[in-house]
Amino acid sequence: MTAPPDHAIAAERVFDGDFFRHNHVVLLRGGAIIDVTDAPPPGVPVTRLPPGAILAPGFIDVQVNGGGGVLLNDDGSVEGIRRIAEAHRAGGTTGFLATLITDTRPAIARAIKGVAEAIRAGVPGLLGIHLEGPFLSPKRIGIHDPARLARFGEGDAALLTGLGTRGITLVTLAPEEVPPGAVADLVARGARVCAGHTADDGAAIRRALGEGLSGFTHLFNAMSQVGPREPGAVGVALAEEGAYAGIIADGHHVGDLQLRLALRLKGRDRLMLVSDAMPPVGDASDGFTLFGRRIRRDGDRLTGADGTLAGAAITMAEAVRHMSGRGGATLAEALAMAALTPARFLGLDHRLGRIAPGFCADLVALGPDLSVVGTWIGGRARPEAAGRQS
């Protein structure tokens, strides 16, 4: 006999990862979803979301540099990563990759150790690490520190994949800056590899795709653009049907027309929302220091002294709101781009990104204005989760 649910969440609208269901109840047991039905069994405690609220799969962000006043490069301790996680959970993120931007090899080793310790300590939502650099093009460096760029050499594949099976590893690199076979080596060791901060005309990127490169980091930003004869990174990303692409929908990094173009060419199954968030998310400060450079905050826009964009100050909920408003996506498309698509990219779509029996109870509740009113990770709600018990 199947054990009964230990809790249920009722909502006027439930987005299951593909479609909306109206006036449904999600039944939970032991941190997992066991059914989606139109009424809870008698005697089961029910959290009823406010009128107009949406229950959706929790957001998954593959590019979180910081939050809560913490930058991973500066503080990779368990408590530092926990503060980042809490800041982003308030914005609907229930799964994320802690992201280290270009830094030294000792800093990479420390960050991997810190993420491993945080996973072992059970920091809610932490899925692994994203190493963005240091093998990037100096021509497309963006806000990264050029002094910390490096050449890919012996031992680097082992260093970058040091997290092993304890979590997911994503590596962003410029394919023209690494030797042939480097991407294949990283993939063979279990990493996912994206092209980013690249000046390549397309040839090295296509070679890397043949070696297992599977995505592109912050599409349109810090990468070669489409030319009349050379596709550049943007052209390859848009034309390669099987490749994934992260995109920052904050109104600053990518124009709304380009968001619409990317969605039309990639579709919701390959285009995923990312925050590229920095420490000001969930923090009231007016900026922060990045490798000795002062980064100013103006609303949700972050820039260096020369005006270079320096990551973002948005949450995934804000990205969903922008993409489903000005970015041309339907709400269903934007919600999928924030959950199911990144889950598929990370190879976790067998347990994350859907509201369906057998999936983890990682959930977000959104108000009619798409503000976050509650989250659950493994079926456990934040103390401020909205809804009344019955």
C-alpha positions in Angstrom: 0.0 0.0 0.0 1.3 3.4 -0.9 2.1 5.6 2.1 0.0 8.8 2.3 1.3 12.3 1.7 2.6 14.2 4.7 1.7 17.6 3.2 0.0 19.3 0.3 0.2 22.7 -1.4 -2.9 24.1 -3.2 -2.8 26.8 -5.8 -5.1 28.4 -8.3 -2.4 27.8 -10.9 0.2 25.1 -11.0 2.8 25.2 -13.7 4.1 21.6 -14.1 7.1 22.5 -16.3 5.1 22.4 -19.5 1.6 23.5 -18.9 -0.6 25.3 -16.4 -3.1 23.4 -14.3 -5.9 25.2 -12.6 -7.0 24.7 -9.0 -4.7 21.8 -8.4 -3.0 20.3 -5.3 0.6 19.0 -5.1 1.0 16.2 -2.7 4.4 15.8 -1.0 6.1 13.1 1.1 9.6 12.9 2.4 10.8 15.8 0.2 9.4 14.5 -3.0 6.3 15.0 -5.1 4.0 12.0 -5.1 1.0 13.3 -7.1 -0.7 16.3 -8.6 -4.4 16.2 -8.2 -7.6 18.3 -7.9 -8.2 17.6 -4.2 -6.1 16.5 -1.2 -6.9 13.3 0.7 -8.8 13.8 4.0 -6.6 14.7 7.0 -3.6 15.9 5.0 -2.3 19.3 6.1 -2.6 21.8 3.2 -0.8 25.0 2.5 -3.2 27.1 0.4 -1.5 29.8 -1.6 -3.1 33.3 -1.9 -5.6 34.0 -4.7 -3.9 34.4 -8.0 -0.7 32.7 -6.9 1.3 30.4 -9.1 3.1 27.3 -7.9 6.0 26.4 -10.2 9.2 24.3 -10.2 11.9 26.1 -8.3 14.3 28.2 -10.3 17.8 26.9 -11.2 20.6 29.4 -11.8 23.8 28.2 -13.3 25.7 31.5 -12.8 25.6 33.0 -9.3 28.8 34.9 -8.5 27.5 36.3 -5.2 24.6 37.6 -3.1 23.9 38.8 0.4 26.9 41.0 0.3 29.2 38.0 -0.4 31.4 37.3 -3.5 32.5 33.7 -3.9 36.0 34.8 -4.9 36.3 36.6 -1.6 34.5 34.2 0.7 34.1 30.5 -0.2 33.4 29.4 3.3 30.3 27.3 4.2 28.7 30.4 5.8 29.6 32.6 2.9 28.0 30.2 0.4 25.0 29.9 2.7 24.5 33.6 2.6 24.6 33.6 -1.1 22.1 30.8 -1.2 19.7 32.5 1.1 19.9 35.8 -0.8 18.9 34.0 -4.0 16.3 31.7 -2.5 14.4 34.9 -1.7 14.3 35.5 -5.4 12.9 32.0 -6.2 16.2 30.1 -6.7 16.1 26.6 -5.2 19.1 25.3 -7.1 22.3 27.0 -8.2 26.0 26.8 -9.1 28.3 29.0 -7.0 30.3 30.8 -9.6 34.0 31.8 -9.4 35.1 34.4 -11.9 38.6 34.5 -13.3 41.1 33.9 -10.4 44.4 32.2 -9.6 44.8 28.4 -9.5 45.1 28.4 -5.6 41.8 30.4 -5.5 40.2 27.9 -7.8 41.3 25.0 -5.5 40.0 26.9 -2.4 36.6 27.6 -4.1 36.2 23.9 -5.0 37.1 22.9 -1.5 34.6 25.4 -0.1 31.8 24.3 -2.3 32.5 20.6 -1.4 32.3 21.5 2.2 29.1 23.5 1.7 27.5 20.6 -0.1 28.5 18.3 2.7 27.1 20.7 5.2 23.8 20.6 3.4 23.5 24.3 2.2 20.1 24.3 0.7 20.0 24.5 -3.1 23.8 24.3 -3.8 24.3 22.0 -6.8 28.0 22.5 -7.5 30.4 25.1 -9.0 30.8 27.1 -12.1 34.4 28.1 -12.9 34.2 31.1 -15.3 37.8 31.5 -16.3 40.7 31.9 -16.1 41.1 30.5 -19.7 39.4 33.4 -21.4 40.3 35.7 -24.3 42.0 39.0 -23.3 40.0 40.6 -26.1 36.7 39.8 -24.5 37.6 40.0 -20.9 34.7 42.2 -19.7 35.0 43.0 -16.0 37.3 40.1 -15.3 40.9 40.8 -14.1 43.3 40.4 -17.1 46.2 39.9 -14.6 44.5 36.6 -13.6 44.1 35.1 -17.0 46.1 31.9 -17.6 47.1 29.5 -20.3 45.7 26.0 -20.1 48.4 23.5 -19.1 49.2 20.2 -17.6 47.2 19.5 -14.5 44.5 22.1 -15.2 41.9 19.6 -16.2 42.4 17.8 -13.0 42.3 21.0 -11.0 39.0 22.3 -12.6 37.3 19.0 -12.0 38.4 18.5 -8.4 34.8 18.6 -7.1 34.4 15.2 -8.7 31.1 13.4 -8.0 30.3 15.6 -5.0 28.5 18.1 -7.2 28.2 19.4 -10.7 31.1 21.3 -12.4 30.6 23.8 -15.2 33.6 25.4 -16.8 33.4 28.5 -19.0 36.4 29.0 -21.3 37.4 30.6 -24.6 37.9 27.6 -27.0 40.7 29.4 -28.9 42.6 29.9 -25.7 42.9 26.1 -24.9 44.7 23.4 -26.8 42.8 20.8 -28.9 41.6 18.0 -26.7 41.2 20.2 -23.6 37.5 20.4 -23.8 37.3 16.6 -24.4 39.5 16.0 -21.4 37.2 18.1 -19.2 34.1 16.4 -20.4 35.6 13.0 -19.9 36.3 14.0 -16.3 32.6 14.8 -15.8 32.5 18.6 -16.4 30.1 20.5 -18.5 31.9 23.1 -20.7 30.5 26.4 -22.1 32.1 28.9 -24.4 32.3 32.4 -23.1 34.5 35.5 -23.1 35.7 34.4 -26.5 36.9 36.3 -29.6 36.9 33.3 -31.9 35.4 33.7 -35.3 33.7 30.3 -35.0 36.3 27.7 -36.0 37.6 26.9 -32.5 34.1 26.9 -31.1 33.0 24.4 -33.7 36.0 22.2 -32.9 35.1 22.4 -29.2 31.5 21.4 -30.0 32.9 18.3 -31.5 34.8 17.6 -28.3 31.7 17.9 -26.2 31.2 21.6 -25.5 27.5 21.9 -24.7 26.6 25.6 -24.1 27.4 29.3 -24.2 27.8 31.6 -21.2 25.7 34.8 -21.1 24.8 34.9 -24.8 25.6 38.2 -26.7 27.9 39.4 -23.8 31.7 39.2 -23.9 31.8 37.2 -27.1 32.4 37.6 -30.8 29.4 38.8 -32.7 27.8 37.7 -36.0 29.8 39.0 -39.1 29.0 38.9 -42.8 31.1 35.7 -43.3 32.3 34.6 -39.9 29.5 33.5 -37.5 31.3 34.4 -34.3 30.3 32.9 -31.0 26.8 34.5 -31.2 26.2 33.1 -34.7 27.3 29.6 -33.7 25.3 29.7 -30.5 22.1 30.7 -32.3 22.6 28.3 -35.2 23.7 25.2 -33.2 20.3 23.6 -32.4 21.6 21.2 -29.7 23.6 23.8 -27.8 22.3 25.5 -24.7 22.8 29.2 -24.0 22.4 31.2 -20.8 21.1 34.7 -21.2 20.8 37.7 -18.7 17.4 39.2 -19.0 17.9 42.4 -16.9 17.3 45.1 -19.5 21.0 46.1 -19.5 23.0 43.2 -20.8 20.8 42.2 -23.7 18.4 44.4 -25.7 14.7 43.3 -25.7 14.8 42.7 -29.5 17.8 40.4 -29.0 16.0 38.5 -26.3 13.2 37.9 -28.7 15.5 36.8 -31.4 17.3 34.4 -29.2 14.1 32.9 -28.0 12.8 32.5 -31.6 16.0 30.8 -32.7 16.9 28.7 -29.6 13.4 28.1 -28.2 12.6 27.6 -24.5 14.2 24.1 -24.6 17.8 25.5 -25.2 17.7 29.1 -23.9 18.0 29.4 -20.1 17.8 32.4 -17.8 20.7 33.2 -15.6 21.2 36.0 -13.1 25.0 36.5 -13.3 24.4 37.9 -9.9 26.9 39.8 -7.8 27.0 40.6 -4.0 24.4 43.4 -4.1 21.6 40.8 -4.6 19.8 40.6 -1.3 22.0 43.4 0.1 21.4 47.1 0.6 24.9 48.3 -0.3 25.6 50.7 -3.2 28.4 48.6 -4.6 31.3 46.3 -3.9 35.0 45.9 -4.6 36.2 43.4 -7.3 39.9 42.8 -7.3 40.6 46.3 -6.1 38.2 47.9 -8.5 35.1 49.7 -7.1 31.9 48.5 -8.7 29.0 50.9 -8.5 25.4 50.0 -8.2 22.6 52.0 -9.8 19.4 50.2 -9.2 19.9 46.7 -10.7 22.8 47.9 -12.9 26.4 47.3 -11.9 29.4 49.0 -13.6 33.1 49.6 -13.2 34.5 53.1 -13.3 34.8 52.9 -17.1 31.1 51.9 -17.5 31.8 48.2 -18.2 29.0 46.0 -17.0 30.1 44.0 -13.9 27.6 41.2 -13.6 24.0 41.9 -12.5 21.9 42.7 -9.5 18.8 40.7 -10.3 17.2 37.5 -9.0 15.8 34.8 -11.2 12.2 36.0 -10.4 13.1 39.4 -11.9 14.6 37.7 -14.9 11.4 35.7 -15.4 9.4 38.9 -15.1 11.5 40.7 -17.7 11.6 37.8 -20.1 7.8 37.3 -19.9 7.2 41.0 -20.2 9.6 42.8 -22.5 11.5 39.7 -23.7 8.6 38.3 -25.8 8.2 35.0 -23.9 5.0 33.6 -22.6 4.9 33.1 -18.9 5.1 29.3 -19.5 8.2 29.8 -21.6 9.9 32.0 -19.1 9.2 29.7 -16.2 10.6 26.7 -18.2 13.7 28.8 -19.1 14.2 29.3 -15.4 13.8 25.7 -14.2 13.4 22.8 -16.7 15.9 24.1 -19.3 18.8 24.6 -16.8 17.8 21.2 -15.2 18.1 19.6 -18.6 21.4 21.3 -19.3 22.8 20.0 -16.0 21.5 16.5 -16.5 19.1 16.9 -13.6 15.8 16.9 -15.5 15.0 13.4 -14.1 14.4 15.0 -10.7 14.3 18.8 -11.0 12.4 21.3 -13.2 9.0 19.7 -13.1 6.1 19.3 -10.8 5.4 15.6 -11.3 5.4 12.4 -9.3 8.9 11.3 -8.4 10.4 14.7 -8.7 12.0 16.6 -5.8 9.7 19.1 -4.1 11.8 22.1 -5.0 9.1 24.7 -5.6 8.5 28.4 -5.9 5.2 30.3 -5.2 4.8 33.5 -7.2 2.2 36.2 -6.6 0.1 37.7 -9.5 2.9 40.2 -10.1 5.5 37.4 -10.2 7.0 38.4 -6.9 8.2 35.4 -4.7 5.8 34.6 -1.9 7.3 31.2 -0.9 9.9 28.5 -1.7 10.4 24.9 -0.8 13.6 22.9 -1.1 13.2 19.2 -0.6 9.6 19.9 0.6 10.9 22.2 3.4 9.5 25.8 3.3 11.2 28.9 4.3 9.7 30.3 7.5 8.1 33.2 5.6 6.4 31.0 3.0 3.1 32.4 2.1 -0.2 30.6 2.4 -2.5 29.5 5.1 -2.6 26.0 6.7 -5.8 24.0 6.7 
